[in-house]
Amino acid sequence: MTAFRYKRDSLYVEGIAVSSLAKKYKTPLYIYSHKTLTRQFDLFDAAFKGIPHLVCFAIKSNSNLSIVKTMADRGGGADIVSIGELYRARQAGVPAKKIVFSGVGKTHEEIQAALRADILMFNVESEQELEVLQKVAQKRGKKAPVALRVNPDIDAKTHPYIATGMKENKFGTPIHECLRMYNKAKNFSHLDIVGISCHIGSQITQTSPFTAAIHRLRILIEKLEKNGIFIQYLDLGGGLGITYSDETPPAPARYGAALKKALKGLRCTLILEPGRVLVGNAGIFVTEVIYTKKQGDKNFVIVDGAMNDLVRPSLYQAHHEILPVKKKRAPFKRVDVVGPICETGDFLAKGRRLPRFLPGELMAVMSAGAYGFSMASNYNSRPRTAEVLVQGGKSFLIRQRETLGDLVRHEAGSLYLLQHGLVKR
C-alpha cells in the first residue's frame, strides 16, 4: 500500500497526514487514495492487453459515486446486483452498454429498469428467471441480452461465506443443466443469447481455480456451438484476492497471463468483474481509542469504530492489519480491539499483538477499501461514518457523516408518530 506510509513517524495518505484528516473530518472515518485506485485499475486492465476485454467494477465492493466514477473515467464498466447499483452506475457516468446485471433474485422492477437502460447483458441464475425475463421483455417489446451464470462446481479455496462456485452454493445453474437451459433460451422470442457467465468466489489467492473454471466453460462453449449457439461474451466474474495479512495472491499481470493462456483459441470478448483487487488496498478505516480495559487475563482497547462501520472481522473473522497513526515504540502486548456495539462479536481484532494505545490516540485499520462502508449499517442507531478521497495534496469529502436526524428521517413523517404527538408536523 504505497500510498499509505509513515513520514516523520506519522502515517500519511499520498501528501496528507492521516491525523489531520481525522481532526478535520472526525472519526470513525474512511479514507481512500485516488492514486491507488487509478493505479490498480490500470494494472488490472493492462494485464489483459492484447485480447478483447471489458473491466466491469463490482459496485458491491465500494458503491460510493466518486469511486465508481473514478473507475468509469478509466474506461471501466460496472457489475451490478440491484436496481440501486444500476442507479449508482448510471449516476456515476457508466455507459449502459458496459453494465452487466448479476444476482440470484432480480425482481420484475429491476429487470424492467435494466431493460429501459439498455444494459449489456443479464447474467441469468435460474430457469425461472429465464422465463420471467422472456415475459418482461416481451411485454416491453424488447429483446433481453442474456448469459447463463454457470456453477462449475469449482473449489475456490476461500472463506465458505464468499465461495460461490460450488454445487451447494445458491449461485448459478449447475453446469450439467446448462446445455438444456441454453436450448430453452434459444427458443424464447424475446431473449438474445450473447454470453456465458461464471463467478466462483471472492478473495481467491491462486490462479488454478480460475483456469479450472475456464477449462469447464470451454467444453460447454464447444457444445453450444454444435447446437448453433455462439457466445460473444465470456464473463469470468471477479474474485482475485489481496494481501490482508500473510496472503500471497498473484499480481494482476500473473493472473492475466494465466487466464489468457487458458482462454487461447476462444473467440469471445472477456468480461471481468474485479472489486476487492481494485479498491481493497486503496482505503483505510481510522478510529480513535476511547478507553483501555483489563479484565482478568484479557486486555481490551475500546475504540469509536464498530462492527456497524466495518463488519468483516465479525462476519468473516477477517484479518486487517492495524497501525498506529502516530508511529509508536511502546511495548507490544496482546489485545482485543473492540467497539461500543452491544454485541460480543463487535471487534476489529482479537488477540492481536499491538503497541500500547492510550485514550485519544488514533489507529488505522488497513485494507478497508472493499466491503467496508458498502456493508455498513445503522445498528445500535449509530450514524454511518464519513468517506474522504485524497488526491495528491487535497482531500475531498465524498460522503458526509450521517446526523442523528438522518437516523429517523424516513420514520418521522409516519402517521402513527403524528397521531400520537411524538413528532411535530
C-alpha positions as CSV (number, residue, x, y, z in Angstrom):
1,M,0.0,0.0,0.0
2,T,2.5,2.6,-1.2
3,A,0.0,5.5,-0.8
4,F,-0.1,4.9,2.9
5,R,3.3,5.3,4.6
6,Y,5.0,6.9,7.5
7,K,6.7,10.2,7.2
8,R,8.4,11.6,10.3
9,D,6.6,8.9,12.4
10,S,3.2,10.0,11.2
11,L,1.0,8.0,8.8
12,Y,0.3,9.8,5.6
13,V,-2.0,9.1,2.6
14,E,-0.5,10.5,-0.5
15,G,0.5,14.0,0.6
16,I,-1.7,14.4,3.7
17,A,-1.2,13.3,7.3
18,V,-4.0,10.9,8.4
19,S,-4.1,12.7,11.8
20,S,-5.0,16.0,10.1
21,L,-7.8,14.3,8.2
22,A,-9.1,12.7,11.4
23,K,-9.1,16.1,13.0
24,K,-10.9,17.8,10.1
25,Y,-13.5,15.1,9.4
26,K,-13.7,13.4,12.8
27,T,-13.7,9.6,13.5
28,P,-14.6,6.9,12.7
29,L,-13.6,7.7,9.1
30,Y,-12.9,6.0,5.8
31,I,-10.1,7.4,3.7
32,Y,-9.3,6.4,0.1
33,S,-6.2,7.1,-2.1
34,H,-7.1,8.2,-5.6
35,K,-3.6,7.3,-6.7
36,T,-4.0,3.7,-5.6
37,L,-7.5,3.4,-7.2
38,T,-6.2,4.5,-10.6
39,R,-3.0,2.5,-10.4
40,Q,-4.8,-0.7,-9.5
41,F,-7.4,-0.2,-12.3
42,D,-4.6,0.4,-14.9
43,L,-2.6,-2.6,-13.7
44,F,-5.6,-4.9,-13.9
45,D,-6.7,-3.6,-17.3
46,A,-3.2,-3.8,-18.7
47,A,-3.0,-7.5,-17.6
48,F,-5.4,-8.3,-20.4
49,K,-3.9,-6.2,-23.1
50,G,-3.9,-8.0,-26.5
51,I,-7.3,-9.6,-26.1
52,P,-10.8,-8.1,-26.4
53,H,-11.9,-7.4,-22.8
54,L,-14.1,-5.2,-20.6
55,V,-13.4,-4.5,-16.9
56,C,-16.7,-4.1,-15.0
57,F,-16.1,-2.8,-11.5
58,A,-18.0,-4.8,-8.9
59,I,-20.0,-2.0,-7.3
60,K,-20.9,-4.1,-4.3
61,S,-17.3,-3.8,-3.1
62,N,-17.5,0.0,-2.8
63,S,-20.5,1.8,-4.1
64,N,-19.5,5.4,-3.4
65,L,-20.3,7.5,-6.5
66,S,-16.8,9.1,-6.6
67,I,-15.2,5.7,-6.5
68,V,-17.5,4.3,-9.2
69,K,-16.8,7.4,-11.4
70,T,-13.1,7.0,-10.9
71,M,-13.4,3.5,-12.5
72,A,-15.7,4.8,-15.2
73,D,-13.2,7.5,-16.1
74,R,-10.5,4.9,-16.7
75,G,-12.9,3.1,-19.2
76,G,-14.4,0.7,-16.7
77,G,-17.9,-0.7,-16.7
78,A,-20.0,-2.0,-13.8
79,D,-21.1,-5.3,-12.4
80,I,-24.4,-4.7,-10.6
81,V,-26.7,-6.8,-8.4
82,S,-29.6,-4.5,-7.7
83,I,-31.6,-1.6,-9.0
84,G,-29.8,0.7,-6.6
85,E,-26.5,-0.3,-8.0
86,L,-27.9,0.3,-11.5
87,Y,-28.9,3.8,-10.4
88,R,-25.5,4.4,-8.9
89,A,-23.7,3.2,-12.0
90,R,-25.7,5.5,-14.3
91,Q,-25.3,8.4,-11.9
92,A,-21.6,7.9,-12.0
93,G,-21.5,8.0,-15.8
94,V,-21.0,4.3,-16.5
95,P,-22.3,3.7,-20.1
96,A,-25.2,1.3,-20.1
97,K,-23.5,-0.9,-22.6
98,K,-20.8,-1.5,-20.1
99,I,-23.1,-2.8,-17.3
100,V,-23.8,-6.4,-16.5
101,F,-26.5,-7.4,-14.1
102,S,-25.8,-10.4,-11.8
103,G,-27.6,-11.7,-8.7
104,V,-30.0,-14.6,-7.9
105,G,-33.1,-12.6,-7.1
106,K,-33.7,-9.9,-9.7
107,T,-37.3,-8.5,-9.4
108,H,-39.7,-7.5,-12.2
109,E,-39.0,-3.9,-11.3
110,E,-35.2,-4.4,-11.5
111,I,-35.5,-6.2,-14.8
112,Q,-37.7,-3.5,-16.3
113,A,-35.3,-0.8,-15.2
114,A,-32.3,-2.6,-16.7
115,L,-34.2,-3.1,-20.0
116,R,-35.1,0.5,-20.1
117,A,-31.4,1.4,-19.5
118,D,-30.4,-1.0,-22.3
119,I,-27.6,-2.7,-20.4
120,L,-25.0,-5.0,-22.0
121,M,-26.5,-8.2,-20.5
122,F,-28.2,-10.1,-17.7
123,N,-26.4,-12.9,-16.0
124,V,-29.3,-15.3,-15.5
125,E,-29.1,-17.6,-12.5
126,S,-32.1,-19.9,-12.8
127,E,-34.7,-21.3,-15.1
128,Q,-37.5,-19.3,-13.5
129,E,-35.5,-16.1,-14.0
130,L,-35.1,-17.0,-17.7
131,E,-38.9,-17.3,-18.0
132,V,-39.5,-14.0,-16.2
133,L,-37.0,-12.2,-18.4
134,Q,-38.9,-13.5,-21.5
135,K,-42.2,-12.3,-20.2
136,V,-41.0,-8.9,-19.1
137,A,-39.0,-8.3,-22.3
138,Q,-42.0,-9.4,-24.4
139,K,-44.3,-7.1,-22.6
140,R,-41.9,-4.2,-23.2
141,G,-41.3,-5.2,-26.9
142,K,-37.6,-5.6,-26.4
143,K,-35.1,-8.4,-26.6
144,A,-33.2,-9.1,-23.3
145,P,-29.5,-9.9,-23.8
146,V,-28.7,-12.9,-21.6
147,A,-25.9,-15.0,-20.4
148,L,-26.4,-18.0,-18.2
149,R,-24.4,-18.0,-15.0
150,V,-22.7,-21.4,-14.8
151,N,-22.0,-23.0,-11.5
152,P,-18.9,-25.1,-12.4
153,D,-18.5,-26.8,-9.0
154,I,-15.0,-25.4,-8.5
155,D,-13.5,-25.1,-5.0
156,A,-12.2,-21.5,-4.9
157,K,-10.3,-22.3,-1.7
158,T,-11.6,-19.2,0.1
159,H,-13.9,-18.5,3.1
160,P,-17.1,-20.5,2.8
161,Y,-19.3,-17.4,3.0
162,I,-17.6,-15.9,-0.1
163,A,-17.3,-19.1,-2.1
164,T,-19.9,-19.0,-4.9
165,G,-18.9,-21.7,-7.5
166,M,-19.7,-24.9,-5.6
167,K,-22.8,-27.0,-6.2
168,E,-24.1,-26.4,-2.7
169,N,-24.0,-22.6,-3.2
170,K,-27.1,-20.7,-4.2
171,F,-25.5,-19.1,-7.3
172,G,-25.9,-20.0,-11.0
173,T,-27.0,-23.1,-12.8
174,P,-25.3,-26.5,-12.4
175,I,-23.0,-26.9,-15.4
176,H,-24.6,-30.2,-16.4
177,E,-28.0,-28.4,-16.8
178,C,-26.7,-25.5,-18.9
179,L,-27.0,-27.0,-22.3
180,R,-30.7,-27.7,-21.8
181,M,-31.2,-24.2,-20.5
182,Y,-29.4,-22.6,-23.4
183,N,-31.5,-24.6,-25.8
184,K,-34.6,-23.4,-24.0
185,A,-33.5,-19.8,-24.1
186,K,-32.8,-20.1,-27.8
187,N,-36.5,-20.8,-28.4
188,F,-37.7,-17.7,-26.5
189,S,-38.7,-15.0,-28.8
190,H,-37.5,-12.1,-26.7
191,L,-34.2,-13.3,-25.4
192,D,-30.9,-12.8,-27.2
193,I,-28.2,-15.2,-26.1
194,V,-25.0,-13.2,-26.0
195,G,-22.8,-14.8,-23.4
196,I,-21.8,-17.2,-20.6
197,S,-21.0,-16.2,-17.1
198,C,-19.2,-17.7,-14.2
199,H,-18.1,-16.4,-10.7
200,I,-16.5,-18.8,-8.3
201,G,-15.9,-16.7,-5.2
202,S,-14.0,-13.8,-3.6
203,Q,-10.6,-13.3,-2.1
204,I,-9.1,-16.1,-4.2
205,T,-5.3,-16.3,-3.9
206,Q,-4.4,-18.8,-6.6
207,T,-4.9,-18.9,-10.4
208,S,-5.7,-22.6,-10.5
209,P,-9.4,-22.3,-9.6
210,F,-9.9,-19.7,-12.4
211,T,-8.1,-21.8,-15.0
212,A,-10.1,-24.9,-13.9
213,A,-13.3,-23.0,-14.4
214,I,-12.2,-21.8,-17.9
215,H,-11.5,-25.4,-18.8
216,R,-15.0,-26.5,-17.9
217,L,-16.5,-23.5,-19.6
218,R,-14.6,-24.2,-22.8
219,I,-16.1,-27.6,-23.0
220,L,-19.6,-26.1,-22.6
221,I,-19.0,-23.4,-25.2
222,E,-17.9,-26.1,-27.8
223,K,-21.2,-28.0,-27.1
224,L,-23.2,-24.8,-27.5
225,E,-21.5,-24.1,-30.9
226,K,-22.5,-27.5,-32.1
227,N,-26.1,-26.6,-31.1
228,G,-25.9,-23.4,-33.1
229,I,-25.4,-21.1,-30.1
230,F,-22.4,-18.8,-30.4
231,I,-21.1,-16.9,-27.4
232,Q,-20.0,-13.3,-27.8
233,Y,-19.1,-12.6,-24.2
234,L,-17.3,-14.8,-21.6
235,D,-17.8,-13.2,-18.1
236,L,-15.4,-14.8,-15.7
237,G,-16.6,-12.7,-12.7
238,G,-14.1,-11.3,-10.2
239,G,-12.6,-12.8,-7.1
240,L,-8.9,-12.1,-7.2
241,G,-7.7,-11.6,-3.7
242,I,-5.4,-9.0,-2.0
243,T,-2.9,-9.2,0.9
244,Y,-4.6,-8.5,4.2
245,S,-2.1,-10.4,6.3
246,D,0.2,-13.2,5.0
247,E,-1.7,-14.0,1.8
248,T,0.3,-14.1,-1.4
249,P,-2.2,-13.6,-4.2
250,P,-0.9,-13.4,-7.8
251,A,-0.3,-9.9,-9.1
252,P,-2.7,-8.8,-11.8
253,A,-0.1,-9.4,-14.5
254,R,0.4,-13.1,-13.5
255,Y,-3.3,-13.5,-13.1
256,G,-3.9,-12.1,-16.6
257,A,-1.2,-14.2,-18.1
258,A,-2.7,-17.4,-16.6
259,L,-6.2,-16.6,-17.8
260,K,-5.1,-15.6,-21.3
261,K,-3.2,-18.8,-21.7
262,A,-6.3,-20.8,-20.6
263,L,-8.5,-18.8,-22.9
264,K,-6.4,-19.2,-26.0
265,G,-8.5,-20.1,-29.1
266,L,-11.8,-18.9,-27.7
267,R,-13.4,-16.2,-29.8
268,C,-15.1,-14.2,-27.1
269,T,-14.8,-10.8,-25.5
270,L,-13.7,-11.4,-22.0
271,I,-15.6,-9.6,-19.2
272,L,-14.1,-9.3,-15.7
273,E,-15.7,-8.1,-12.5
274,P,-13.0,-7.1,-10.1
275,G,-13.9,-5.3,-6.9
276,R,-11.6,-6.1,-3.9
277,V,-8.4,-6.1,-6.0
278,L,-9.2,-2.6,-7.3
279,V,-10.3,-0.9,-4.1
280,G,-9.3,-3.1,-1.1
281,N,-5.9,-1.6,-0.5
282,A,-6.9,1.8,-1.6
283,G,-8.7,2.5,1.6
284,I,-8.2,2.6,5.4
285,F,-10.6,2.9,8.3
286,V,-9.5,5.3,11.0
287,T,-10.8,5.0,14.6
288,E,-9.9,6.7,17.9
289,V,-9.2,4.9,21.2
290,I,-11.8,5.8,23.8
291,Y,-10.7,3.6,26.7
292,T,-8.4,0.7,27.6
293,K,-9.5,-2.0,29.9
294,K,-8.0,-5.1,31.6
295,Q,-10.4,-7.8,32.6
296,G,-8.8,-10.9,34.1
297,D,-6.2,-12.1,31.6
298,K,-7.7,-10.1,28.8
299,N,-6.7,-6.6,27.6
300,F,-9.2,-4.5,25.6
301,V,-8.7,-1.4,23.5
302,I,-12.1,0.2,23.1
303,V,-12.4,2.4,20.0
304,D,-15.1,4.6,18.5
305,G,-15.3,2.4,15.3
306,A,-17.5,-0.7,15.5
307,M,-18.9,-3.7,13.6
308,N,-21.6,-1.5,12.1
309,D,-18.8,0.5,10.4
310,L,-16.6,-2.4,9.4
311,V,-18.2,-5.8,9.7
312,R,-15.7,-8.0,8.0
313,P,-13.8,-9.1,11.2
314,S,-17.1,-10.0,12.9
315,L,-18.7,-11.6,9.9
316,Y,-15.7,-13.5,8.3
317,Q,-13.2,-13.4,11.2
318,A,-11.2,-11.4,8.7
319,H,-7.8,-10.1,9.5
320,H,-7.0,-6.4,8.9
321,E,-3.6,-5.1,9.8
322,I,-3.8,-2.3,12.4
323,L,-1.2,0.5,12.5
324,P,-0.9,3.4,14.9
325,V,-1.4,6.7,13.1
326,K,1.4,8.1,15.2
327,K,4.2,5.6,14.9
328,K,4.9,4.1,18.4
329,R,7.8,2.5,20.1
330,A,5.8,1.4,23.2
331,P,6.0,-2.3,24.3
332,F,3.7,-4.7,22.5
333,K,1.0,-6.7,24.2
334,R,-1.8,-8.9,23.1
335,V,-5.2,-7.1,23.0
336,D,-8.7,-7.3,21.6
337,V,-9.7,-4.1,19.7
338,V,-13.4,-3.7,20.3
339,G,-16.1,-1.2,19.6
340,P,-19.1,0.3,21.5
341,I,-21.8,-2.0,20.0
342,C,-23.7,-4.2,22.5
343,E,-22.5,-7.5,20.9
344,T,-19.7,-9.8,21.9
345,G,-19.0,-10.1,18.2
346,D,-18.2,-6.4,18.0
347,F,-14.4,-6.4,17.4
348,L,-11.9,-5.2,14.8
349,A,-9.1,-7.6,16.0
350,K,-8.8,-10.4,18.6
351,G,-5.7,-11.5,20.4
352,R,-3.6,-9.1,18.3
353,R,-0.1,-8.0,19.4
354,L,-0.2,-4.3,19.2
355,P,1.9,-1.4,20.7
356,R,0.3,0.2,23.7
357,F,-2.5,2.6,22.8
358,L,-3.9,5.3,25.1
359,P,-7.2,7.1,25.0
360,G,-7.3,9.7,22.4
361,E,-4.8,8.0,20.1
362,L,-5.7,7.0,16.5
363,M,-5.3,3.7,14.8
364,A,-5.6,2.8,11.1
365,V,-7.3,-0.4,10.1
366,M,-5.7,-1.1,6.8
367,S,-7.0,-2.7,3.5
368,A,-10.5,-1.4,4.3
369,G,-11.5,-0.1,0.9
370,A,-13.5,-3.1,-0.1
371,Y,-16.6,-4.3,1.7
372,G,-16.1,-1.7,4.4
373,F,-18.6,1.2,4.1
374,S,-20.6,-0.7,1.5
375,M,-21.6,-3.2,4.2
376,A,-22.0,-0.6,7.0
377,S,-25.3,-0.3,8.9
378,N,-27.0,1.8,11.5
379,Y,-27.1,-0.9,14.1
380,N,-27.4,0.5,17.7
381,S,-28.7,3.7,16.0
382,R,-25.1,4.7,15.1
383,P,-24.9,7.3,12.2
384,R,-22.8,6.0,9.4
385,T,-19.3,7.5,9.0
386,A,-17.9,10.0,6.5
387,E,-15.8,9.0,3.5
388,V,-12.9,11.1,2.2
389,L,-10.9,10.8,-1.1
390,V,-7.4,12.1,-1.2
391,Q,-5.8,13.1,-4.4
392,G,-2.3,14.5,-4.1
393,G,-2.3,17.2,-1.5
394,K,-6.1,17.7,-1.5
395,S,-8.9,15.9,0.3
396,F,-12.5,15.7,-0.8
397,L,-15.5,14.8,1.4
398,I,-17.2,12.2,-0.9
399,R,-19.8,11.2,1.7
400,Q,-21.0,13.4,4.6
401,R,-21.2,11.8,8.1
402,E,-24.8,11.0,8.9
403,T,-26.6,13.1,11.5
404,L,-29.0,11.9,14.3
405,G,-31.7,13.4,12.2
406,D,-30.8,11.2,9.3
407,L,-31.5,8.2,11.5
408,V,-35.2,9.0,11.8
409,R,-35.6,10.9,8.5
410,H,-37.8,8.2,7.0
411,E,-39.7,7.5,10.1
412,A,-40.6,10.9,11.4
413,G,-43.4,11.5,8.9
414,S,-45.3,8.4,9.8
415,L,-49.0,8.7,10.6
416,Y,-48.6,6.9,13.9
417,L,-46.0,9.3,15.2
418,L,-48.0,12.3,14.1
419,Q,-51.2,11.0,15.7
420,H,-49.5,10.3,19.0
421,G,-47.7,13.6,19.2
422,L,-44.3,12.0,19.1
423,V,-43.1,14.4,16.3
424,K,-44.2,17.8,15.2
425,R,-45.9,18.4,11.9
